[in-house]
Each structure stands twice: as structure tokens, then as C-alpha cells.
Amino acid sequence: MTTQTETAQRPVLVVDFGAQYAQLIARRVREAGVYSEIVPHTATAAEIEAKNPVALILSGGPSSVYEEGAPSLDEGILRLGIPTLGICYGFQVMAQQLGGQVANTGLREYGATDASLTGDGGVLLGGQPAEQNVWMSHGDQVATAPDGFEVLASTSATPVAAFGNAEKCFYGVQWHPEVKHSDYGQDVIVNFLHKAAGLPADWNSGNVIAEQVARIREQVGSGRVLSALSGGVDSAVSTALVHEAVGDQLVAVFIDHGLLRKGEREQVENDYVASTGVRLITVDARETFLDALAGVSDPEQKRKIIGREFIRAFEKVQQDLIAEAAAEGDPIRFLVQGTLYPDVVESGGGTGTANIKSHHNVGGLPEDLQFELVEPLRTLFKDEVRAIGRELGLPEAIVGRQPFPGPGLGIRIVGEVTAARLEILRDADAIAREELTRAGLDGEIWQCPVVLLADVRSVGVQGDGRTYGHPIVLRPVSSEDAMTADWTRLPYDVLSKISNRITNEVRDVNRVVLDVTSKPPGTIEWE
């Protein structure tokens, strides 16, 4: 299989030294209206130059520049004349290579730290308060700036907490400007990009749509395209973007496996089709999936069964459509995949063949499908995908939808999946979503899985009698990328209303509990 090439727009390259925040740096650059990509620290000067970047940002990392085998930077990179910003470890690597002194003084800084600007802070820190709170995470310090560099900030433990050389357009900060804990962190990134490097803020949803439409048309030509539509954000936006480019050459397939939340099938068949005009084929496979899941409680086995049955259902409709297309003399050669940039980074990078991920968007597609992939979201983060969906006129109920697992409610029922249990969970989930929306909290949470502990019974009192009902678990979490997450502190009155409604309106439920575990050690989903 082959994939589309990356965007033609010249990137800011984030050089990753093993930082947990490399993706976050790239996102912050995008938020400043500039396109960014992540590359490994092992990239050579020739490889960097070949990408024709407009700027470089050297990320943080967990190592010490003095450690044997510590991540290094090809020394030719800083001789390319590219505007560069070093962050934390990247700041120290930069200082060391340019002739500055990095020392381990035994003074470490972790977490919130007070930093003081030197003079006016230069172009990098100009306009910011002379005293500000920054987020540190380091044991080594830059003791002496390289020749020709101006010290822009310091802390009680770090004499050179930021430096700059305006002539070379080289800058660096010891703290992490990409995290929200640094009060003026985004200002640092914006100042570097726009004031120091002189880059325009021209990365926006409108430009992305125009660029991707042109690329899709070039790739597909007059060919036929197939899309597996799940109703989730990624597949909905990628399908709409391809339809914008090639119109009726696209056929979307929606498989109802019976594990959807309340109203989702109708949302896709009615609202989505009305807003896009896409040709949609719905496969009703609810009975098939329930039969296959009967008697199965093990979560991994449930996932495998759901993936297997999805493949079978998709292959059947695929063969029918291929036969139809062949009769018309134009075979289906392309498959839309809603791959996002974090998927590319986490799978090793952005080059070569893209693998179809298990349960990604559509619940898992067969690896031997002989299609050429069309991946219009391959360079985008989730928030950018939502912005493009809104620009394309998709319903907010779909564009703003919380992440939802490919196996659906099948892995939010702890125990065997049955039609009765699915109805209980659908009703409880619908109430939770409705009350969160009514309270205006949708923007504050990443997602809120609602889990049915089907194999657990708890004692309750309803009316004048004792009950033995199921507990429902609420799992509201806040996150930026789902790699880490914390539980969301929802208002007590909202939690109370959700609990009261679920226990009053949903049969066989007499208890609602709140999961207050972060990730790690827990995961977002229960199964």
C-alpha cells in the first residue's frame, strides 16, 4: 500500500530528544498558525536540510548531556543557518555545541519556578512580566552562555535560564514553554516564530482543506473510493474531505454492530448525509455481533470477536461494491483512512507504508485489503480535525463528539454483552452526556466513558423494597492527547443530577459511582 505525501508547506521541525512533550510542542506551533512536524534527534543535517524547514525547535528530554550515549544532535544542523529554539535538554545541547558551559551544580529545579528577565528580555521574552512563573524539569544548568549570546532570564539556581543571539536567530529557554503551567509559555513560542523567525500565521483550516482537496484529486483521479464510516470524528471528517474532492466517486459504508450509543446510527444516516451529500450504505449487523459475543466476558476476547465480525461484514459489502464498480468498468482502488498525526508519530514516523491499526476508527480492517490509502488527516491533530469538520459544515454533534472506542459499548460492559445490558448502558450513557452538555462541560472533558458493571450486583432501596441492581461508573477525564489523563473535577450538583436521573430512569441500576483514577496508573477505558 502507498500513502499520500505530507503537506507541501515548509515545516517547523520539532527535533525529538525523547521528550514526553514533543507532540505538545508541535501542537503549540500549530496553534500559533505555523505548520510543524516531528523528527528524531538522529536526523542528519542533510536530512533536515532536505525537508526545507523554516525553523527548528529542539525538544526537552530525560537525559543529561554528559551521560554516555545521551541523545545528540548532528553538529552540522546548527550550521545550516535555520532559526532555532532550544527547550530544556535541547537548550543545553544547543549551548554545549555552540561553546557554552553546561554544569551539574547539584541544584535541581522541578515544577513551578520563579524566573527573572534580564533587561527587557529581548525579542523572545519582550513584553512579558519581569518576574514570572515557569515550569522546570532539569538537573543540569547552563552556567555560561555561548559567545555572542545575550542572557535573557535567570532563576535562583540557573544563571542562564534563557539566551538569544538575534543575528543568528538562535534562542533557548531552560523551562518548558509548551506546558500551560508556564504562565507565558505560548508567548515564548509565538515570539520565536513570528517576531524572531518572521514566520506568517498561515496554517489554518481553510488552507488545509484547499491543499488536501487538491492532493486527493491528484491522487485519485477518476478512480472509485471506499470509506468505512464509524460516526466518529476522524472517519467523519476524512470521509467529508474526500467527498469534497471527488464527490460521487466516493461510497461510504456504515456498519451498525449494535454497540453504538443512543441515536448514533440516526445521526450518521440523517444528519451526516444531509450535511455532506455522501452516498452511504448501512449494514445492519446487530444480530450477528450479539450472537458472536454470547457468553463471552473476557475483554480481549470481546475485542477480537468485534474486530473479526467487523472485517467479515466489511468484506461482504466490499465485494458487492467491487462487483458493482467492475460492471461499470471502473474498479474501486482507494480506501479512506482517518489516520491522524499522533498515529503516524507513535507508529514510528511518517514515512513508508502506513499500517491499518486494529480498531482504529472503524473497528479494525483486514491487513490484506488491496487498496491504496487516502489519508487526508495524516498531518493533523485532533483539534485541527474538528476545526476542519466545522469548516466543512459537519453537524456539531459529530464534530464535537468525544473519542469513542472502535469496539463501542462492547468494552464498556464489564461482563457478557447482551441486548438487555446494551439498552441499560445506552440509557445511562445518554443521560450522562445530556447533563454534561446542559451544564456546558463538554469543552472541559476529553471524554466521559460510562461503564456498566454487569457482573456486579449491589444492594439498594427503591420504593419500600430492597433491590439488587447494577452499578454504573462515570469516568470523566481531562487530557490533551489521551497518552496521559486526569479525572475531571465535575461540579457536585451535576454529578448529583446525573446520579439521580440514572437511578430513577434506568431500570436495574441502583448505584452510580465516580472513577477518580488518573492515567497512569489506570487507563481511560475499563476494558
C-alpha positions in Angstrom: 0.0 0.0 0.0 1.1 3.5 -0.6 0.2 6.7 1.2 -0.2 10.4 0.3 2.8 12.6 0.7 3.0 15.0 3.5 2.0 18.7 3.1 4.0 20.8 0.7 4.0 23.6 3.2 7.5 24.2 4.7 7.5 23.0 8.3 8.9 24.0 11.6 10.7 20.8 12.6 10.5 19.7 16.3 13.6 17.6 16.9 12.6 15.0 19.5 15.2 14.1 22.2 12.8 11.6 23.8 10.6 14.3 25.4 7.2 13.4 26.7 6.0 16.7 25.3 7.4 16.6 21.7 3.8 16.3 20.3 2.7 19.1 22.6 5.4 21.4 21.2 4.3 20.6 17.7 0.7 21.4 18.7 1.6 24.7 20.2 3.4 25.6 17.0 0.2 24.8 15.0 -1.8 26.8 17.5 0.4 29.8 16.6 -0.6 29.3 12.9 2.5 27.6 11.7 2.8 24.1 10.3 5.0 21.7 12.3 6.4 18.1 12.1 8.3 16.0 14.5 11.7 14.4 13.5 14.0 12.2 15.7 17.2 13.6 17.1 19.1 11.1 14.9 18.2 13.0 11.8 21.3 14.2 9.9 22.0 17.7 8.7 21.4 16.5 5.2 18.0 15.0 6.1 17.0 18.2 8.0 18.0 20.4 5.0 16.1 18.2 2.6 12.9 18.9 4.5 13.5 22.6 3.8 12.3 23.8 7.3 11.5 27.4 8.2 12.7 26.9 11.8 13.8 24.2 14.3 12.7 23.6 17.9 14.9 21.3 19.9 12.8 19.5 22.5 13.4 18.5 26.0 14.4 15.0 27.1 15.1 12.9 30.2 18.9 12.6 29.7 21.9 14.6 30.8 24.1 15.9 28.1 27.1 14.4 30.0 25.7 10.8 30.1 27.3 8.2 27.9 25.0 7.5 25.0 22.9 10.6 25.6 20.9 11.8 22.6 22.9 14.1 20.5 22.4 16.5 17.6 24.3 16.3 14.3 26.7 19.3 14.7 26.1 20.3 11.1 22.5 21.1 11.8 23.3 24.3 13.8 25.5 25.4 10.8 22.5 25.3 8.4 21.5 28.9 9.3 18.0 27.9 10.3 16.2 29.8 13.1 16.4 27.6 16.2 14.7 27.5 19.6 16.1 25.1 22.2 13.9 23.9 25.1 15.2 22.3 28.3 17.6 19.4 27.1 17.6 20.9 23.6 18.6 24.2 25.2 21.6 22.5 26.9 22.6 20.6 23.8 22.5 23.9 21.8 24.6 25.7 24.5 27.2 22.9 24.6 27.6 22.7 20.8 27.9 26.4 20.4 30.7 26.7 23.1 28.7 27.5 26.2 29.2 25.7 29.5 26.7 23.2 30.9 27.3 22.1 34.5 25.8 19.9 37.1 25.9 22.1 40.2 23.7 19.9 42.3 20.9 22.5 42.2 17.9 21.0 40.5 14.6 22.6 39.5 11.3 20.7 39.1 7.9 22.1 38.8 6.8 25.8 39.3 9.8 28.1 39.5 10.2 31.8 39.6 12.2 33.3 36.7 13.5 36.9 36.3 14.0 38.5 32.9 17.4 40.2 32.2 16.8 43.6 30.8 13.8 43.7 28.5 14.0 40.0 27.7 14.9 40.6 24.1 12.6 39.6 21.2 11.9 36.2 22.8 10.6 37.4 26.1 9.8 41.0 25.3 6.5 42.4 26.6 6.3 39.8 29.4 6.5 40.5 33.2 10.0 40.8 34.6 9.1 38.2 37.2 7.1 35.2 36.0 6.3 31.6 36.9 7.7 28.9 34.6 7.7 25.1 34.7 11.1 23.5 35.1 12.3 19.9 34.9 16.1 19.7 35.0 19.2 18.7 37.0 21.9 20.3 34.8 22.2 24.0 34.2 23.7 26.3 31.5 26.3 28.1 33.6 27.8 30.2 30.8 26.1 31.3 27.5 28.0 30.8 24.2 29.9 33.8 22.8 27.7 36.3 21.1 24.6 35.2 23.1 22.7 37.5 25.4 21.4 36.2 28.7 17.6 36.8 28.7 16.5 35.3 32.0 17.7 33.5 35.1 16.5 31.8 38.3 18.0 31.3 41.7 19.5 28.0 40.6 20.2 28.7 36.9 22.2 31.7 35.9 21.4 31.3 32.3 17.7 30.2 32.1 17.2 31.8 28.6 19.5 33.2 26.0 19.4 34.6 22.5 21.5 35.6 19.5 19.4 37.9 17.3 21.9 37.8 14.4 21.8 34.1 14.1 18.2 33.8 15.2 19.2 31.2 17.9 17.3 31.2 21.1 16.7 28.9 24.1 14.9 28.5 27.4 15.6 26.1 30.2 11.9 25.8 31.1 9.0 24.2 29.2 7.0 26.9 27.4 4.8 24.3 25.8 3.0 23.3 29.0 0.3 25.5 30.4 2.0 25.6 33.8 4.4 28.2 32.3 2.4 31.3 32.6 3.7 33.0 29.4 4.9 29.8 27.6 2.8 30.2 24.4 4.1 33.8 24.2 7.6 32.5 24.0 6.7 30.2 21.1 4.7 32.9 19.3 7.6 35.4 19.8 10.1 33.0 18.4 8.0 32.0 15.4 6.6 35.4 14.4 8.9 38.0 15.8 12.3 36.3 15.7 11.9 34.0 12.7 9.4 36.3 10.9 7.0 33.4 10.0 3.5 34.2 8.9 0.5 32.7 10.7 -0.9 31.0 7.6 -1.6 27.4 8.9 -5.4 27.3 9.2 -8.3 25.0 8.4 -9.3 26.8 5.2 -5.8 26.4 3.8 -5.6 22.8 4.9 -8.9 22.0 3.1 -7.8 23.6 -0.2 -4.4 21.8 -0.1 -5.8 18.4 0.7 -8.6 18.6 -1.8 -6.0 19.3 -4.5 -3.9 16.4 -3.3 -6.8 14.0 -3.1 -7.9 14.9 -6.7 -4.3 14.4 -7.9 -4.0 11.0 -6.2 -7.4 9.6 -7.0 -8.0 11.0 -10.5 -11.2 9.3 -11.8 -10.8 6.3 -9.5 -13.5 5.0 -7.2 -13.0 5.4 -3.4 -14.4 3.4 -0.4 -14.7 4.7 3.1 -15.5 2.9 6.3 -17.6 5.4 8.3 -17.9 4.8 12.0 -19.6 8.1 13.0 -16.5 9.2 15.0 -14.8 12.5 14.3 -11.8 11.1 12.4 -13.7 8.9 9.9 -16.5 11.5 9.5 -14.1 14.4 8.7 -11.8 12.3 6.4 -14.8 11.0 4.5 -16.3 14.5 4.2 -12.9 15.9 3.0 -12.6 13.2 0.3 -16.2 13.7 -0.8 -15.4 17.4 -1.1 -12.7 16.5 -3.5 -14.2 13.7 -5.6 -17.9 13.7 -5.0 -19.8 10.7 -6.2 -16.6 8.7 -6.8 -16.8 8.0 -3.0 -19.0 5.4 -1.3 -19.2 5.4 2.5 -20.0 2.2 4.4 -21.5 2.3 7.9 -21.7 -0.9 9.8 -24.2 -0.9 12.7 -22.8 -3.6 15.0 -25.3 -2.9 17.7 -22.6 -1.5 20.1 -23.3 2.2 19.3 -24.6 4.8 21.7 -28.2 6.0 21.6 -29.1 7.9 18.4 -25.7 7.4 16.6 -27.0 5.4 13.7 -29.7 8.0 13.0 -27.1 10.8 13.4 -25.0 9.3 10.7 -27.8 8.3 8.3 -29.7 11.5 8.6 -27.6 14.5 9.8 -24.3 13.5 8.3 -25.7 12.5 4.9 -27.7 15.7 4.8 -24.7 17.9 5.5 -22.3 16.1 3.1 -24.5 14.5 0.4 -22.3 11.4 0.5 -23.6 8.1 -0.8 -24.0 5.9 2.3 -24.6 2.2 2.6 -25.7 1.0 6.0 -25.1 -2.6 7.0 -27.3 -3.8 9.9 -25.2 -6.5 11.6 -26.5 -6.1 15.1 -27.8 -9.7 15.4 -24.6 -11.2 14.0 -22.4 -9.4 16.5 -24.6 -10.2 19.5 -24.7 -13.9 18.6 -20.9 -13.9 18.3 -20.5 -12.2 21.7 -22.9 -14.5 23.5 -21.3 -16.0 26.7 -18.0 -14.0 26.3 -16.8 -11.9 29.3 -13.1 -11.6 28.7 -12.4 -8.1 27.3 -9.6 -9.1 24.9 -11.7 -11.9 23.5 -14.6 -9.4 23.0 -12.3 -7.1 21.2 -11.1 -9.8 18.9 -14.6 -11.0 18.1 -15.8 -7.5 17.4 -12.8 -6.9 15.1 -13.3 -10.2 13.3 -17.0 -9.7 12.7 -16.4 -6.2 11.5 -14.0 -7.5 9.0 -16.5 -10.1 7.8 -19.2 -7.5 7.4 -17.0 -5.0 5.7 -15.6 -7.6 3.3 -19.0 -8.7 2.2 -20.2 -5.2 1.3 -16.7 -4.5 -0.2 -17.1 -7.4 -2.6 -20.6 -6.3 -3.6 -19.3 -2.8 -4.3 -16.3 -4.1 -6.2 -18.6 -6.2 -8.4 -20.8 -3.2 -9.0 -17.8 -1.0 -9.9 -16.3 -3.7 -12.2 -19.6 -3.9 -14.1 -19.3 -0.2 -14.7 -15.7 -0.6 -15.8 -14.1 1.4 -13.0 -12.7 -0.7 -10.1 -12.5 0.6 -6.5 -8.8 1.2 -5.9 -8.7 3.6 -2.9 -9.6 3.3 0.7 -10.1 6.3 3.0 -8.3 6.0 6.4 -8.7 8.6 9.2 -5.1 8.4 10.4 -4.0 11.4 12.5 -0.6 12.8 13.0 -0.2 11.3 16.6 -0.9 7.8 15.0 2.0 8.5 12.5 4.4 9.6 15.2 3.6 6.8 17.6 3.9 4.1 14.8 7.5 5.3 14.0 7.2 8.2 11.9 5.5 9.5 8.7 7.5 7.6 6.0 6.9 4.4 4.2 3.8 2.3 4.3 1.0 3.1 6.8 -0.4 0.2 8.7 -4.1 0.0 9.3 -4.4 -0.1 13.1 -6.6 -2.5 14.9 -9.9 -0.9 16.0 -8.7 2.5 14.6 -11.8 4.5 13.6 -13.7 1.5 12.2 -13.0 -1.3 14.5 -10.2 -3.0 12.6 -9.8 -3.6 8.8 -8.1 -6.6 7.2 -4.4 -6.0 6.6 -4.5 -7.7 3.2 -7.1 -5.3 1.6 -5.6 -4.4 -1.7 -6.3 -0.7 -1.7 -4.2 2.5 -1.9 -4.8 4.5 1.2 -6.1 8.0 1.1 -5.2 9.7 4.4 -6.2 13.4 4.3 -5.8 13.9 8.1 -2.4 12.4 8.3 -0.7 15.6 9.2 -3.3 16.8 11.7 -4.0 16.7 15.4 -7.5 16.1 16.8 -8.3 19.7 17.5 -7.4 20.6 13.9 -9.6 17.8 12.6 -12.5 19.2 14.5 -11.8 22.7 13.0 -11.8 21.3 9.5 -15.0 19.4 10.2 -16.7 22.7 11.2 -15.3 24.4 8.2 -16.9 21.7 6.0 -20.2 22.2 7.7 -20.5 18.9 9.6 -23.0 18.8 12.4 -21.6 19.9 15.8 -22.9 16.7 17.4 -20.4 14.8 15.2 -17.5 17.2 15.1 -17.6 17.8 18.9 -18.0 14.1 19.6 -15.9 12.7 22.4 -13.4 9.9 21.5 -15.2 6.6 21.3 -13.6 3.1 21.1 -13.9 1.1 17.9 -15.4 -1.9 19.8 -18.0 0.6 21.1 -20.1 -0.3 24.2 -18.9 -3.8 24.0 -15.9 -2.9 26.1 -17.9 -0.6 28.4 -19.9 -3.5 29.7 -17.8 -5.4 32.3 -19.1 -8.9 31.6 -21.1 -10.6 28.9 -22.6 -8.3 26.2 -26.4 -8.8 25.8 -29.2 -6.8 24.2 -30.7 -6.0 27.6 -27.4 -4.8 29.0 -26.7 -2.7 26.0 -30.0 -0.9 26.5 -29.3 -0.2 30.1 -25.9 1.2 29.2 -27.2 3.2 26.3 -29.8 4.9 28.5 -27.3 5.7 31.3 -24.8 7.0 28.8 -27.4 9.2 27.1 -28.4 10.8 30.5 -24.7 11.5 31.4 -24.0 13.1 28.0 -27.2 15.1 28.1 -26.5 16.5 31.6 -22.8 17.3 30.8 -23.9 19.2 27.7 -26.7 21.0 29.6 -24.1 22.1 32.2 -21.7 23.4 29.5 -19.0 21.0 30.4 -18.3 19.3 27.1 -15.3 21.5 26.4 -13.7 20.7 29.8 -13.5 17.0 29.5 -11.7 14.8 26.9 -14.3 12.1 27.3 -16.6 10.5 29.8 -16.9 6.7 29.5 -20.0 5.4 31.2 -19.4 1.8 32.3 -21.9 -0.9 33.3 -20.6 -3.4 35.9 -22.8 -6.1 34.5 -21.4 -8.9 36.6 -21.7 -6.9 39.9 -24.9 -6.6 41.9 -25.2 -4.1 44.8 -27.9 -3.8 47.4 -30.2 -0.7 47.2 -33.6 0.6 48.4 -36.1 1.8 45.9 -39.7 2.4 47.0 -40.3 0.3 50.0 -38.2 -2.7 48.9 -34.6 -3.8 48.6 -33.1 -4.1 45.2 -30.1 -5.8 43.7 -29.1 -3.7 40.8 -26.1 -3.0 38.7 -23.6 -0.2 39.5 -22.9 2.4 36.8 -19.4 4.0 36.7 -18.8 7.6 35.5 -15.2 8.1 34.2 -14.8 11.8 33.2 -11.2 12.5 32.2 -9.2 15.5 31.0 -6.4 15.1 28.6 -4.7 16.7 25.6 -3.7 13.5 23.7 -5.0 10.6 25.7 -1.5 9.4 26.4 -1.9 10.7 30.0 -5.1 11.8 31.7 -6.5 13.0 35.0 -10.1 12.7 36.3 -12.2 15.8 35.7 -13.4 17.5 38.9 -17.1 17.9 37.8 -19.4 20.1 40.0 -21.2 18.1 42.7 -24.6 19.4 41.6 -24.0 18.0 38.1 -22.9 14.6 39.4 -25.9 14.6 41.7 -28.3 15.2 38.8 -26.7 12.5 36.7 -26.9 10.0 39.5 -30.5 10.8 40.4 -31.6 10.6 36.8 -29.8 7.3 36.1 -31.1 5.6 39.3 -34.6 6.9 38.7 -34.9 6.4 34.9 -32.7 3.4 34.1 -34.0 0.0 35.1 -31.9 -2.4 37.0 -29.4 0.4 38.1 -29.4 1.4 41.8 -26.0 2.9 42.2 -23.7 5.4 40.4 -20.0 5.7 41.3 -17.2 8.0 40.2 -13.8 6.8 39.0 -11.2 9.2 40.3 -8.1 7.4 38.9 -5.6 9.2 36.7 -3.7 7.7 33.7 -1.3 6.2 34.7 -1.8 4.1 36.7 -5.3 3.4 35.2 -6.4 3.6 31.6 -9.2 5.7 30.3 -11.4 2.8 29.3 -12.1 0.0 31.8 -11.5 -2.9 29.4 
